[in-house]
Each structure stands twice: as C-alpha cells, then as structure tokens.
Amino acid sequence: MDFLRTPDERFAELPDFPYEPRYAEVTGGARMAYVEAGPADGPPVLLLHGEPSWSFLYRHVIAVLAEAGCRAVAPDLVGFGRSDKPSRPEDHTYARHVEWVRSLAFDALGLDGVTVVGQDWGGLIGLRLVAEHPDRFARVVAANTGLPTGDIPMPEVWHRFREAVEKAPVLDIARFVQSGCVTELSEPVRRAYDAPFPSEEFKAGPRAMPGLVPITPGDPASPANRAAWETLINLGLPFLVAFSDRDPITGGMAPILKKSMRGAAGLDHPVIAGAGHFLQEDAGRELGEAVAAFVHKTPAG
C-alpha cells in the first residue's frame, strides 16, 4: 500500500505536548510514531487513542503517569497523528490495526507487564490484543470503549456520527473532537487535532474507521471479537472500568464490562465526572490519577 507522511512542521508549537516523537517500522512497512514519558524501568502503560484523535489527546494523562513513576507510551495509530497514513480507506482493516499496534508494542518496543488503557478505537484494538496475547499484559483499563461483535445494535448517536463522517465533503477533525467534549477547546488545541491532516487525501484513516466497527453478526471482525470476549471474561486480569459520566456513545458499555469481566470484580471503578466521550481532553488529570492508582495498588495479573 502507499503511505502519506505529514510534514513535521505541522506539529510545531503543540500546547502542553513537549514530548519528542519516536518512530518504529511495523508490519507492512508503515512507520508508527509514539511518545514516551516517565522512567524507562517504570511499569509500562500503553495509551491507545481512537477516532479521529491521536496521542496528543493523552497529554494530561501522560504527565500524571510520568509523575507517578509509570512509563507512559502513547502511539499514534496508523493513519493518525505523526504515523504514516495509507492513502486509501480500503487499506484500513480492523485486523491490520490490531497487528500494527501489536508489532509496535511487542516487536519494536518489547513491552511486557503492560497496563493497557483503551478509549474509543483504542479499546477495540487493545482488548483484542489482551485476549490474543494475555501473557504480555498486567492490567486493563477500559475508558469509554467496548468490543462490539455486531450481535447488539449500536446506539443511534453512533450511527449519526458514522453517517456524518461518510457524507462530509470536508472532514472537520477538530469539530468532531469538539463534539465529543464537554469543555470548549481552545484554538491552539483545535489546531493540534487538525495538524496530522494537511488535506483531505490524508484523512483515509478517519474516513475508514467508523465503517470498520462490527455492526452486523456477519461482519468480518465479528468472529475474532466474539472469541476475544470469551477469553476476556474468564481471564482474571485486573480490569478497571473508568468511564466518564457524559458519553452517549459508549456509556451503556460500562455496566456490561463491570458485570462480565472476572477481573473487574471487587474493584472500585471510578466515574470520571464532567467529561464527555473524549474524557482525556475533559478530565485528563483525573483519568491519569485513576490509572496511576490502579497500577500501584493492584498486583499484576
């Protein structure tokens, strides 16, 4: 496949994001970007973003985790942020995104004993990785996410979002992020979310991702996600459900995860108050503090 690469100058003067980008080649030849903070020998926390954001979303979470002695690692999914961007929407598949993150986390970075934090598509990818490579993980944090199989209908608000992405002649990335936040984004922050995408040809990833979510039982990704559910519910890894209180898209998944996951039993699951779908943006420090406390108080699974 052909890749596009966003010019570095697009990422100048990012607010509250002083982290130097690092890069690694992953399966298929794509270059993935990531940032790190905190001690190299600290417990690794893998922070996975979703649609249509990038690692910038985790900037406040990263700062808290680093202060708490964790090694925070925040990649940009292929097609997003500073990572290479396949030029065609059809180059994006659910399986490829799982493999790209696996390749970065394990082949390139050699992470082990990982606490994964997944929000939006970060959870769809991260939960698959946990199910398929449980020996590499210590803990799981699900934050405004799920693992759809297509057997249960998605909420109407999600279908409206998918339709808006598919039909928009110009995909306004910052506007979509703003629509998932309770707080008002400043102009510098809005520019940071737009930065990875100089023109429409760079937006194949954001265009493709809503269409990759399994919404019918026969979706290509449904069998793998069903298998992942069967593994996860019996796995017993400490599983924290850290949802916000104002997310109409994924909010209904919180009680299901708490009830279904054996590793969620007996934990004090925080509700991040005053935050929307992008809880990292609305309440990043609060989410970071919840994750740091979970890492330090919970024995590795």
Buried (B, 14 or more C-beta within 10 A) or exposed (E): BEBBEBEEEBBEEBEBBEBEBBBBBBBBEBBBBBBBBBEEEBBBBBBBBBBBBBBBBBBBBBBBBBBBBBBBBBBBBBBBBBBBBBBEBEBBEBEBBBBBBBBBBBEBBEBEEBBBBBBBBBBBBBBBBBBBEBEBBBBBBBBBBBBBBBBEEBEEEBEEBBEBBEEBEEBBBBBBBBEBBBBEBEEEBBBBBBBBBBEEEBBBBBBBBBEBBBBEEEBEBBBBBBBBBEBBBEBBBBBBBBBBBBBEBBBBBBEEBBEBBEBBEEBEBBEBEEBBBBBBBBBBEBBBBBBBBBBEEBEEB
